[in-house]
Amino acid sequence: MDLLAWIVVGLIAGWLASQVMRGGGFGVIGDIIVGVVGAVIGGYLAGALLNMPNAVSGINITSIIVAFVGAMILIAGLRLISGRRALV
């Protein structure tokens, strides 16, 4: 997946995750970072657990869902570690 696709998927997934996880959002750059890291986490988990080796492969609904789930896992993990609302 090229850089622009990662940024677009990251922005969508990061924004969705910050809204669902009751955060105030992290700004455009923060949402992109959360979404891209979430895509890496979600892609790894989808490959390992669901046998989907190319789960994040462009700007499509599957990639956005996988990145969204990964971003929610990232935000939940950060909240668990910090003991308070997510700080990214």
Order of alpha helices (4+ residues) and beta strands (2+ residues): alpha-alpha-alpha
